[in-house]
């Protein structure tokens, strides 16, 4: 029997990267998982990769109607949530002096606003004693050139977590913000130049990390879920 036998998990942005790796591991540990993604083709590929005990729901976490459709699907098919991993996010390097309203709105609409309403809309289905995870970033506590807006949007999650912990403690719902460093994912290939990749790689003592960090991420998730 797996560590998450009988649990129901919802993972936004679960069609690629760390969220997809986590969804796959959750299923291996016995959970039923709902994943979201913006692109139907990528979502279908993720569902096929996971193979079982998974439902893909196409949607944008910054779109409230899409979130309603997601949680209506969860309610209809499983009727509860034990684990919520709000991982949908975006990031792009734009230096001070070139920041536009569009860049600011894009980052905060998905990373901050989207995460807030993902959690809020999930609450009516949440079992007491459940776990909420949000994907933050090491950028929110370090000063990477060009990433001030992205970092600020991720730092918002710290404030959310501190407030929600106190609001939800009566239900024993845990709230955690993960702070991954640079990890080679499809999104990073889209938003990072080769120069940026080299800069981030230079910050890691043993070089660019892929599988090792993903494994640590999954282990941390499982350990935190089991913690009382």
PyMOL commands that set and color helices and strands:
alter all, ss='L'
color gray80, all
select helices_A, chain A and resi 17-28+40-50+64-77+101-125+138-140+148-171+186-191+194-201+211-226
alter helices_A, ss='H'
color red, helices_A
select strands_A, chain A and resi 8-12+32-37+54-58+81-86+126-135+174-178
alter strands_A, ss='S'
color yellow, strands_A
deselect
rebuild
show_as cartoon
